[in-house]
């Protein structure tokens, strides 16, 4: 099973500032086609903002996304992953916290966001390689 070093090779980090509006961050997330974004103050992780936060803390609560700062509705207690975490460990963390995204931290800085989809894609690719190798061995 791979570690996150292998999985995040294709990642580009996008992030939001705490003072950005929910509308600005939602537009950024939509353009980047991501479901969760880290909120950074300088290099420091202060929270994450997800589609779930948008739905439960903004839309359902009747907040104006043009006037609401992402800082006021983001998730603050964030579970993180490290580069040396194995895919299986990250999936366990996600199941444990009920989330689908984890910030990947190295040397105290967020370097990527990893999604359950990224992890499952890697797991499937690894299993396909294993099956291919077994088929070659048998034939």
C-alpha positions as CSV (number, residue, x, y, z in Angstrom):
1,X,0.0,0.0,0.0
2,X,1.3,3.4,-1.0
3,X,2.0,6.4,1.3
4,X,0.7,9.9,0.6
5,X,4.0,10.8,-1.0
6,X,2.9,8.7,-4.0
7,X,-0.7,9.9,-4.0
8,X,-0.1,13.6,-3.9
9,X,2.3,13.8,-6.8
10,X,-0.5,15.1,-9.0
11,X,-1.8,17.6,-6.5
12,X,-1.8,21.4,-6.7
13,X,-2.7,23.2,-3.4
14,X,-5.3,25.9,-3.5
15,X,-6.3,27.6,-0.3
16,X,-8.4,30.4,1.2
17,X,-7.7,33.2,3.6
18,X,-9.9,33.5,6.7
19,X,-11.3,36.9,5.7
20,X,-12.5,35.7,2.3
21,X,-16.2,35.6,1.8
22,X,-18.0,32.3,1.5
23,X,-19.0,33.3,-2.0
24,X,-15.4,33.9,-3.0
25,X,-14.3,30.6,-1.6
26,X,-17.2,28.7,-3.1
27,X,-16.3,30.2,-6.5
28,X,-12.7,29.2,-6.1
29,X,-13.7,25.6,-5.1
30,X,-16.1,25.4,-8.0
31,X,-13.4,26.6,-10.5
32,X,-10.9,24.1,-9.1
33,X,-13.5,21.3,-8.9
34,X,-12.7,20.5,-5.2
35,X,-15.1,19.8,-2.4
36,X,-12.9,21.1,0.5
37,X,-10.3,23.8,0.8
38,X,-7.8,24.6,3.6
39,X,-8.0,28.0,5.2
40,X,-4.6,29.3,5.9
41,X,-3.4,32.4,7.9
42,X,0.0,32.8,6.4
43,X,1.4,29.3,6.4
44,X,-0.7,28.2,9.4
45,X,-3.7,26.0,9.0
46,X,-6.7,27.5,10.8
47,X,-9.5,25.4,9.4
48,X,-11.0,23.8,6.3
49,X,-14.1,24.8,4.4
50,X,-16.1,22.1,2.7
51,X,-19.3,21.7,0.7
52,X,-20.9,20.3,3.9
53,X,-19.9,23.5,5.7
54,X,-21.5,25.6,2.9
55,X,-24.7,23.6,3.1
56,X,-25.1,23.2,6.9
57,X,-23.6,26.5,8.2
58,X,-24.5,28.9,5.4
59,X,-27.4,27.8,3.2
60,X,-29.5,26.1,5.8
61,X,-28.8,28.9,8.4
62,X,-29.8,31.6,5.9
63,X,-26.4,33.3,5.9
64,X,-25.5,35.6,3.0
65,X,-22.5,34.1,1.3
66,X,-21.4,37.6,0.0
67,X,-21.2,38.9,3.6
68,X,-20.2,35.9,5.6
69,X,-16.5,35.3,6.1
70,X,-15.3,31.8,5.6
71,X,-13.6,32.0,9.0
72,X,-17.0,32.2,10.7
73,X,-18.3,29.0,9.2
74,X,-15.3,26.8,8.6
75,X,-14.4,23.6,10.5
76,X,-11.8,24.5,13.0
77,X,-10.9,21.1,14.6
78,X,-9.1,19.6,11.6
79,X,-7.6,16.1,11.4
80,X,-4.5,16.1,9.2
81,X,-2.4,13.5,7.4
82,X,1.4,13.4,7.0
83,X,3.4,12.4,3.9
84,X,4.4,9.1,5.4
85,X,0.8,8.1,6.3
86,X,-0.3,5.0,4.3
87,X,-3.5,5.2,2.3
88,X,-5.2,2.8,4.6
89,X,-4.4,5.0,7.6
90,X,-5.8,8.1,5.9
91,X,-9.0,6.2,5.1
92,X,-9.3,5.2,8.7
93,X,-8.8,8.8,9.8
94,X,-11.6,9.9,7.4
95,X,-14.0,7.2,8.7
96,X,-13.2,8.2,12.2
97,X,-13.9,11.9,11.8
98,X,-16.7,11.5,9.2
99,X,-14.9,13.6,6.6
100,X,-13.9,13.0,3.0
101,X,-10.9,15.3,2.9
102,X,-7.7,15.7,4.9
103,X,-5.0,18.4,4.7
104,X,-1.5,16.9,4.2
105,X,1.0,18.5,6.4
106,X,4.8,18.5,6.1
107,X,7.2,20.4,8.4
108,X,4.2,22.3,9.9
109,X,2.8,23.5,6.5
110,X,-0.1,22.3,4.5
111,X,1.2,21.0,1.2
112,X,-1.9,19.3,-0.3
113,X,-5.5,18.3,0.3
114,X,-6.3,14.6,-0.1
115,X,-9.8,13.4,-0.8
116,X,-11.3,10.0,-0.3
117,X,-11.7,9.8,-4.1
118,X,-7.9,10.3,-4.5
119,X,-7.2,7.5,-2.0
120,X,-9.7,5.2,-3.6
121,X,-8.3,5.9,-7.1
122,X,-4.8,5.0,-5.8
123,X,-6.1,1.9,-4.1
124,X,-7.8,0.7,-7.3
125,X,-4.7,1.5,-9.5
126,X,-2.6,-0.6,-7.0
127,X,-5.0,-3.5,-7.2
128,X,-5.1,-3.4,-11.0
129,X,-1.3,-3.5,-11.0
130,X,-1.3,-6.5,-8.7
131,X,-3.9,-8.4,-10.8
132,X,-1.9,-7.6,-13.9
133,X,1.3,-9.0,-12.2
134,X,-0.6,-12.2,-11.1
135,X,-2.0,-12.7,-14.6
136,X,1.5,-12.4,-16.1
137,X,2.8,-14.9,-13.5
138,X,0.1,-17.4,-14.2
139,X,0.5,-17.2,-18.0
